């Protein structure tokens, strides 16, 4: 979370609640609203609270062991 900057963007999903967004700056390049989270989802979706979501077409995941 130290690398993320909250933005003013908020979207609403009737099935999950309000999503809040963050941007990421890497090597001087800003990726605006690349991460979102349902910090306080509707009660039926409480298991997703606080999880971060990334746009898969904009992010590559590399696992190094």
ChimeraX attribute file (.defattr): number of C-alpha atoms within 10 A of each C-alpha:
attribute: neighborCount
match mode: 1-to-1
recipient: residues
	/A:1	8
	/A:2	5
	/A:3	9
	/A:4	16
	/A:5	14
	/A:6	15
	/A:7	14
	/A:8	8
	/A:9	12
	/A:10	13
	/A:11	11
	/A:12	11
	/A:13	11
	/A:14	8
	/A:15	10
	/A:16	17
	/A:17	16
	/A:18	18
	/A:19	18
	/A:20	20
	/A:21	23
	/A:22	21
	/A:23	16
	/A:24	18
	/A:25	12
	/A:26	8
	/A:27	5
	/A:28	7
	/A:29	8
	/A:30	11
	/A:31	15
	/A:32	16
	/A:33	20
	/A:34	17
	/A:35	21
	/A:36	23
	/A:37	19
	/A:38	25
	/A:39	16
	/A:40	16
	/A:41	20
	/A:42	17
	/A:43	10
	/A:44	9
	/A:45	13
	/A:46	13
	/A:47	11
	/A:48	16
	/A:49	15
	/A:50	13
	/A:51	10
	/A:52	15
	/A:53	14
	/A:54	15
	/A:55	11
	/A:56	9
	/A:57	6
	/A:58	8
	/A:59	11
	/A:60	9
	/A:61	6
	/A:62	6
	/A:63	5
	/A:64	4
	/A:65	3
